[in-house]
Amino acid sequence: MFDKWFPPKKMVLPNGKIVLEKRSRLPLTLLTLAAVTALSVNLTGFSLHVLFTRIRQFFIILGEMIPPKWSYTPQLWGALLDTLQMSVLGSMIGALLALPFALLASFNVIRNKAVVTIFKVMLSLLRTLPTLVTALIATFVFGLGPTAGVVAILLFTLSYVGKLLYEQIENVDMGSFEAMESIGMTRVQAFRYAIFPEVLPRYLSTTLFCFEGNVRYAAILGYVGAGGIGLLINENLGWRDYPRVGMIILSLGVTVYVIETISEHFRKKLN
């Protein structure tokens, strides 16, 4: 359609041959981005003036967090442990559930198109729900506390790992799978011995990477009553006790850094 609106430019070569040079789409792309940006600014009420005049408040609050309140450290361990437990449990269960979901969503293993479509749609719908929204819904179902956080992280892990895993399964070489089927194995057995060993390293690597993110996500689930260290952040921000908030953020940052370092080490071994 672009070529119809903006016909290619005709060029005559030295030998007399006429060639068509397509016009650049860059001006149209930049114009579209400018229009979308202007519309977004208008709809959201975004103001650069407010941003630059109020940004100093952020640094004022940040300055009040320094130095952190070291005496508050003993009171953090319980909430920090709850956060880590939510992350570990939700990640483990979600990753385990992702395996059968990914298998049933893989068109090269499952021949029933209806089953494949249903499970792909389920994974897509789960990915559309932000973790905070899922945790908020879970608090109404399971009550306040870490259980709701575990459910929210579980569903996110299931959707994230399941999506990447079924794409990996669909891209493997099916030669060995078909050979095992030809000697009498069932499709599940052929998957177990032919495909699963091939995708296992990437499956574990994806699970570890998802776990890293889940630790950060679990830290804010306390805002909707799902327990963990986010509950302390919300509480101390409400009381304007910024030195305590600084101590919480520092401990959380150190924890996340240690987990990411360990996870990165094992992911390099798997890849």
C-alpha positions in Angstrom: 0.0 0.0 0.0 2.9 2.3 0.8 4.2 1.9 -2.8 0.8 2.8 -4.2 0.7 6.0 -2.2 4.4 6.8 -2.9 5.3 5.3 -6.3 9.0 4.2 -6.6 11.3 6.6 -8.2 12.4 5.8 -11.7 16.2 5.8 -12.4 17.9 5.5 -15.7 21.2 3.7 -15.7 24.1 4.6 -18.0 23.3 1.7 -20.2 19.7 3.0 -20.7 18.0 0.5 -18.4 15.3 1.9 -16.2 15.1 0.6 -12.6 12.7 1.5 -9.8 14.0 2.7 -6.5 11.6 2.3 -3.6 11.1 5.3 -1.5 12.3 5.3 2.1 9.7 4.6 4.8 11.7 6.5 7.4 9.8 9.8 7.0 6.5 8.1 7.3 7.7 6.1 10.3 9.0 9.2 12.1 5.7 11.0 11.4 3.7 8.2 12.8 5.9 8.0 15.9 5.5 11.8 16.4 1.7 11.6 16.0 1.4 8.7 18.5 3.7 10.5 20.9 1.7 13.7 20.7 -1.6 11.7 21.2 -0.1 9.8 24.2 1.1 13.1 25.8 -2.4 14.6 25.3 -4.2 11.6 26.8 -1.9 11.0 29.8 -1.4 14.7 30.6 2.3 14.2 30.7 4.2 17.4 31.3 8.0 17.9 30.9 7.7 21.0 33.1 6.3 19.0 36.0 8.9 16.3 35.4 11.8 18.7 35.6 10.4 20.8 38.4 9.4 17.9 40.7 12.3 15.5 39.9 14.3 17.1 42.7 11.8 15.7 45.2 13.0 12.2 44.3 16.5 13.0 45.2 15.4 14.6 48.4 13.6 11.4 49.4 16.6 9.4 48.3 18.9 11.6 50.4 16.7 10.9 53.5 17.2 7.2 53.0 20.9 7.6 53.5 22.3 6.4 55.8 19.9 3.5 56.1 18.7 2.5 59.6 21.0 -0.4 60.4 19.1 -1.3 63.6 16.1 -2.2 61.6 17.9 -5.1 60.0 16.7 -7.9 62.4 13.1 -7.0 61.7 13.7 -7.6 57.9 14.7 -11.2 58.0 11.2 -12.7 58.3 9.7 -10.6 55.5 12.8 -11.2 53.3 12.5 -14.9 53.9 8.8 -14.9 53.0 9.7 -13.1 49.7 12.4 -15.7 48.9 10.1 -18.5 49.8 7.3 -17.1 47.5 9.8 -16.8 44.7 11.3 -20.3 45.1 8.0 -22.1 45.5 6.1 -20.2 42.8 9.0 -20.6 40.4 9.4 -24.3 41.0 5.8 -25.2 40.7 5.2 -22.9 37.8 8.2 -24.3 35.9 7.0 -27.9 36.5 3.5 -27.1 35.3 4.9 -25.3 32.3 6.4 -28.6 31.0 3.0 -30.4 30.3 1.4 -27.1 29.1 4.3 -26.6 26.6 4.1 -30.2 25.4 0.3 -29.9 24.8 0.8 -26.5 23.0 3.4 -27.9 20.6 2.0 -28.6 17.1 4.8 -30.9 16.1 4.2 -33.3 19.0 0.4 -33.0 19.5 -1.5 -33.7 16.3 -4.9 -32.5 17.7 -5.1 -28.8 16.6 -7.9 -28.1 19.0 -5.8 -29.1 22.0 -2.8 -27.2 20.8 -4.9 -24.0 20.2 -6.6 -24.3 23.6 -3.3 -24.5 25.5 -1.6 -21.8 23.5 -4.6 -19.5 24.2 -4.4 -20.3 27.9 -0.7 -19.4 28.0 -1.4 -16.2 26.1 -4.2 -15.2 28.4 -2.0 -15.8 31.5 0.7 -13.6 30.1 -1.7 -10.7 29.6 -2.3 -10.5 33.4 0.3 -8.4 35.3 1.6 -10.2 38.4 0.2 -7.5 40.7 -3.3 -8.0 39.3 -3.0 -11.7 39.6 -1.8 -11.3 43.2 -4.7 -9.0 44.0 -7.2 -11.5 42.6 -5.4 -14.3 44.6 -5.8 -12.4 47.8 -9.6 -12.5 47.4 -9.5 -16.2 46.7 -6.8 -17.4 49.2 -6.8 -14.5 51.6 -4.0 -12.1 52.6 -0.5 -13.6 53.0 2.2 -15.3 51.1 -0.1 -18.0 49.5 -1.6 -15.3 47.2 2.0 -14.3 46.3 3.0 -17.9 45.5 -0.1 -18.3 43.2 0.7 -15.0 41.4 4.3 -16.0 40.8 3.3 -19.5 39.9 1.0 -18.3 37.1 3.5 -15.9 35.7 6.2 -18.5 35.7 3.9 -21.0 34.0 3.0 -18.5 31.2 6.6 -17.3 30.7 8.4 -20.6 30.8 5.6 -22.4 29.0 5.6 -19.9 26.1 9.4 -20.1 25.6 9.5 -23.9 26.1 6.8 -24.7 23.5 8.6 -22.5 21.0 11.8 -24.4 21.7 10.0 -27.7 21.2 8.5 -26.7 17.9 12.0 -25.7 16.6 13.8 -29.0 17.3 14.8 -31.5 14.7 12.1 -34.2 14.6 14.2 -36.9 13.0 15.0 -38.8 16.2 11.4 -38.3 17.5 10.0 -39.9 14.3 12.6 -42.7 14.4 11.5 -43.6 18.0 7.9 -43.6 17.0 8.6 -45.9 14.1 10.0 -48.6 16.5 6.8 -48.6 18.5 7.2 -45.9 21.2 4.3 -43.7 22.1 4.4 -40.0 21.4 5.0 -39.2 25.1 7.9 -41.8 25.2 9.4 -40.4 22.0 9.2 -36.9 23.5 10.8 -38.1 26.7 13.8 -39.7 25.0 14.2 -37.6 21.8 13.1 -34.0 22.4 13.2 -33.4 26.1 17.0 -34.0 26.5 17.6 -31.5 23.7 15.4 -28.7 25.3 16.3 -29.5 28.9 19.3 -27.1 29.2 17.4 -24.2 27.7 14.3 -25.1 29.9 16.5 -24.9 33.0 18.2 -21.7 31.9 14.8 -20.1 31.3 13.5 -21.2 34.6 16.6 -19.7 36.4 16.2 -16.4 34.5 12.5 -16.3 35.4 13.4 -16.9 39.1 15.7 -13.9 39.1 12.8 -11.7 38.0 10.3 -13.4 40.4 12.4 -12.3 43.4 12.0 -8.6 42.3 8.3 -9.1 41.5 7.7 -10.8 44.9 9.1 -7.7 46.6 6.2 -5.5 45.5 3.4 -8.0 46.0 3.0 -6.8 49.6 1.3 -3.7 48.2 -1.8 -5.8 47.4 -1.6 -7.9 50.6 0.4 -10.8 49.3 3.0 -10.6 52.1 6.7 -10.4 51.9 9.1 -7.4 52.1 6.8 -5.3 50.0 4.4 -5.0 52.9 7.2 -3.4 55.0 8.1 -1.0 52.1 4.4 0.1 51.9 4.1 0.5 55.6 7.3 2.5 56.1 6.6 4.7 53.1 3.2 5.5 54.6 4.9 6.5 57.9 7.5 8.5 55.9 10.3 6.5 57.7 12.8 6.8 54.9 15.8 5.5 56.7 14.0 2.2 57.2 12.9 2.2 53.6 16.6 2.7 52.6 17.6 -0.3 54.8 14.8 -2.5 53.1 15.9 -1.5 49.6 19.6 -2.1 50.4 18.9 -5.6 51.8 16.7 -6.4 48.8 19.3 -5.1 46.4 22.0 -7.2 47.9 19.8 -10.3 47.9 18.8 -9.8 44.3 22.4 -9.3 43.3 23.6 -12.5 45.0 20.8 -14.5 43.4 21.4 -13.0 40.0 25.2 -13.8 40.3 24.5 -17.4 41.3 21.9 -17.8 38.6 24.1 -16.3 35.9 26.9 -18.7 36.8 24.6 -21.8 36.4 23.0 -20.4 33.2 26.4 -20.1 31.6 27.1 -23.7 32.5 23.8 -24.8 30.9 24.3 -22.8 27.6 
